[in-house]
Amino acid sequence: MKIVILGGVAAGAKAAAKAKRLLPDAQIDLYTDDTHVSYSACGLPYYIEGNFEDYRLLLVRSPGEFEQDGIHIHLKNRAVKILSSTKQVLIEALGENRAFLVDYDKLIIAVGARPVIPQIRNVDLNNVFTVRKIEDGIAIRKKAEESSNAVIIGGGYIGIEMLEALVRQNVRTTLIEYAPTIMQNFDDDMSELILVELNKISGERFEILTSEIATEFSGDNSGVKLVRTGSGKEIPVDFAVICAGVKPNIEIARDAGIMLGETGAIKVNKRMETNIPDIYACGDCVEENLIVTNTKIWLPLGTNANKEGRIAAISACGGNETFDGVLGSAVTRCLNLSMSMTGLTEKKARTLGIEPVSVTVTKNDKVGYMPDVNNITLKLIADKNTGKLLGCQGVGAGDADKRVNTVTSALLAGLTAEEFFKNDLTYAPPFSPTIDPLLNAAQILSEKFSAYTES
Ligand SMILES: Cc1cc2nc3c(=O)[nH]c(=O)nc-3n(C[C@H](O)[C@H](O)[C@H](O)COP(=O)(O)OP(=O)(O)OC[C@H]3O[C@@H](n4cnc5c(N)ncnc54)[C@H](O)[C@@H]3O)c2cc1C
């Protein structure tokens, strides 16, 4: 059996390793236009900020290690066309002026996503970076170590992580976000809280400009020197990092007749099968099922890519496991502030026609006399009609994410706020107050439901 895999970061590398374990005699060839395979893009901000010196710690498995297991890795080889009628892929060897066809019995598409480049004049100047690949991380870190000023375009989770990285490299950083708030995948009140909390700790180290747009980079042959904004600001910079979101690499699949879903990413079933027989897709190039509502969502996250790569391999090898979907769980950090969420936000619920009811509590994350006590704010959301929990968001310097993680199980189980309030969470002073803030939130939420029932 010949298994061909396109792309080799999280989904593709996982699929290759799993397929080899399942079918040791299969011929497995992985083609990627990248210079590395099997790496942690998620770790790039932490490498850039200087947590460790050797970027190779980001590499999970080298091409040599794959080869030892009998998996053939073809770096700098871009797939340009899928010919499903003859079960072949046209591959272009980058820099060699050469293209060739490879045959497959099973094809796994794991070509991921790429950064969105906003329309800013002179965006192709030197020292304007995106952050996606190993080379990006190496180049940004080198530049950060020799620089004083930078600008980040975009206040989503990668922009926020890059803000921490550059601040820790002592680079004075301006983050420009065109929307009125940052971290817009949270509800507006929580995004506002994130902004307020970050502004409190910014000092002279960074500034966040919201409702502002970068219109032009200006510089010379050596690179960008100045960023101009819509409101007329001129910000001197040594470099810029664009973190304006990502979009799925769907072109090669679409051109082969593979169906896209309603989110614009590749449509797959729970076995990661596309509409064309023997072609599977996984990772950032596919859309997911959002378990809470059974609707489609595109959530380009490494954790999803890994799980999907595993299922794509199992299906390609004849197995029958499924990937049922995601809850929308995510977590990130900027300096000492953590931000996490799972399930639906109130605004997302409304777009799906669900009437949400929510409670927001701000509490200590531990007993107040503990030296490392910190505030956390939790927002717990339920469906007004059914009482079932829909989601949770957590922000704070304290341990908010462990509370959000607790809610994930409740979402999977379909618990109501009242049922969740009966949860027996752990307690000791270094870990939580006697009644955990999450249970406080659940209690208030279930009281709201009792009030609805009584009235
Ligand atoms: C800075 C940063 C921080 C992140 N932090 C987190 C985090 O904390 N938690 C989390 O869950 N996720 C995080 N992510 C997201 C996570 O890295 C991605 O979801 C994950 O890398 C997706 O893996 P993938 O294999 O689907 O796609 P990709 O990582 O995009 O890999 C696809 C590969 O395919 C190659 N390719 C593309 N087109 C072709 C072609 N035609 N032919 C051959 N090869 C091709 C690409 O060059 C690339 O090497 C982060 C991402 C970034 C950039």
The ligand as an SDF file (V2000), in Angstrom:
LIG
                    3D

 53 58  0  0  0  0  0  0  0  0999 V2000
    2.8960   31.2870   16.7840 C   0  0  0  0  0  0  0  0  0  0  0  0
    1.8730   30.1930   16.8900 C   0  0  0  0  0  0  0  0  0  0  0  0
    1.4300   29.7950   18.1330 C   0  0  0  0  0  0  0  0  0  0  0  0
    0.4690   28.7820   18.2300 C   0  0  0  0  0  0  0  0  0  0  0  0
    0.0720   28.3800   19.4790 N   0  0  0  0  0  0  0  0  0  0  0  0
   -0.8210   27.3690   19.5880 C   0  0  0  0  0  0  0  0  0  0  0  0
   -1.1960   26.8900   20.8820 C   0  0  0  0  0  0  0  0  0  0  0  0
   -0.7200   27.3870   21.9190 O   0  0  0  0  0  0  0  0  0  0  0  0
   -2.1010   25.8800   20.9460 N   0  0  0  0  0  0  0  0  0  0  0  0
   -2.6310   25.2920   19.8150 C   0  0  0  0  0  0  0  0  0  0  0  0
   -3.4220   24.3480   19.9300 O   0  0  0  0  0  0  0  0  0  0  0  0
   -2.2670   25.7200   18.5790 N   0  0  0  0  0  0  0  0  0  0  0  0
   -1.3860   26.7410   18.4430 C   0  0  0  0  0  0  0  0  0  0  0  0
   -0.9930   27.1650   17.1970 N   0  0  0  0  0  0  0  0  0  0  0  0
   -1.6040   26.5550   15.9980 C   0  0  0  0  0  0  0  0  0  0  0  0
   -0.8670   25.2990   15.5840 C   0  0  0  0  0  0  0  0  0  0  0  0
    0.4860   25.5610   15.4210 O   0  0  0  0  0  0  0  0  0  0  0  0
   -1.4710   24.8150   14.2790 C   0  0  0  0  0  0  0  0  0  0  0  0
   -2.8220   24.5310   14.5150 O   0  0  0  0  0  0  0  0  0  0  0  0
   -0.7720   23.5720   13.7660 C   0  0  0  0  0  0  0  0  0  0  0  0
    0.5400   23.8350   13.4060 O   0  0  0  0  0  0  0  0  0  0  0  0
   -1.5270   23.0380   12.5540 C   0  0  0  0  0  0  0  0  0  0  0  0
   -0.8590   21.9420   12.0400 O   0  0  0  0  0  0  0  0  0  0  0  0
   -1.0830   21.4370   10.5630 P   0  0  0  0  0  0  0  0  0  0  0  0
   -0.1540   20.2960   10.3840 O   0  0  0  0  0  0  0  0  0  0  0  0
   -2.5110   21.2450   10.3170 O   0  0  0  0  0  0  0  0  0  0  0  0
   -0.6940   22.6720    9.6270 O   0  0  0  0  0  0  0  0  0  0  0  0
    0.6000   23.5570    9.4870 P   0  0  0  0  0  0  0  0  0  0  0  0
    1.2900   23.7220   10.7860 O   0  0  0  0  0  0  0  0  0  0  0  0
    0.1610   24.7850    8.7660 O   0  0  0  0  0  0  0  0  0  0  0  0
    1.5430   22.6930    8.5350 O   0  0  0  0  0  0  0  0  0  0  0  0
    1.2450   22.5010    7.1800 C   0  0  0  0  0  0  0  0  0  0  0  0
    2.5350   22.2100    6.4510 C   0  0  0  0  0  0  0  0  0  0  0  0
    2.2030   21.9280    5.0980 O   0  0  0  0  0  0  0  0  0  0  0  0
    3.0750   22.6170    4.2260 C   0  0  0  0  0  0  0  0  0  0  0  0
    2.3830   22.8220    2.9530 N   0  0  0  0  0  0  0  0  0  0  0  0
    1.4430   23.7520    2.6520 C   0  0  0  0  0  0  0  0  0  0  0  0
    1.0430   23.6310    1.3720 N   0  0  0  0  0  0  0  0  0  0  0  0
    1.7380   22.6020    0.8470 C   0  0  0  0  0  0  0  0  0  0  0  0
    1.7690   21.9710   -0.4270 C   0  0  0  0  0  0  0  0  0  0  0  0
    0.9870   22.3670   -1.4200 N   0  0  0  0  0  0  0  0  0  0  0  0
    2.6280   20.9410   -0.6170 N   0  0  0  0  0  0  0  0  0  0  0  0
    3.4190   20.5090    0.3870 C   0  0  0  0  0  0  0  0  0  0  0  0
    3.4430   21.0660    1.6140 N   0  0  0  0  0  0  0  0  0  0  0  0
    2.5950   22.0930    1.8420 C   0  0  0  0  0  0  0  0  0  0  0  0
    3.3490   23.9080    4.9800 C   0  0  0  0  0  0  0  0  0  0  0  0
    4.5280   24.5470    4.5180 O   0  0  0  0  0  0  0  0  0  0  0  0
    3.4880   23.4000    6.3950 C   0  0  0  0  0  0  0  0  0  0  0  0
    4.7960   22.9660    6.6420 O   0  0  0  0  0  0  0  0  0  0  0  0
   -0.0380   28.1770   17.0610 C   0  0  0  0  0  0  0  0  0  0  0  0
    0.4040   28.5860   15.7980 C   0  0  0  0  0  0  0  0  0  0  0  0
    1.3530   29.5760   15.7080 C   0  0  0  0  0  0  0  0  0  0  0  0
    1.8370   29.9990   14.3540 C   0  0  0  0  0  0  0  0  0  0  0  0
  1  2  1  0
  2  3  1  0
  2 52  2  0
  3  4  2  0
  4  5  1  0
  4 50  1  0
  5  6  2  0
  6  7  1  0
  6 13  1  0
  7  8  2  0
  7  9  1  0
  9 10  1  0
 10 11  2  0
 10 12  1  0
 12 13  2  0
 13 14  1  0
 14 15  1  0
 14 50  1  0
 15 16  1  0
 16 17  1  0
 16 18  1  0
 18 19  1  0
 18 20  1  0
 20 21  1  0
 20 22  1  0
 22 23  1  0
 23 24  1  0
 24 25  2  0
 24 26  1  0
 24 27  1  0
 27 28  1  0
 28 29  2  0
 28 30  1  0
 28 31  1  0
 31 32  1  0
 32 33  1  0
 33 34  1  0
 33 48  1  0
 34 35  1  0
 35 36  1  0
 35 46  1  0
 36 37  1  0
 36 45  1  0
 37 38  2  0
 38 39  1  0
 39 40  1  0
 39 45  2  0
 40 41  1  0
 40 42  2  0
 42 43  1  0
 43 44  2  0
 44 45  1  0
 46 47  1  0
 46 48  1  0
 48 49  1  0
 50 51  2  0
 51 52  1  0
 52 53  1  0
M  END
$$$$
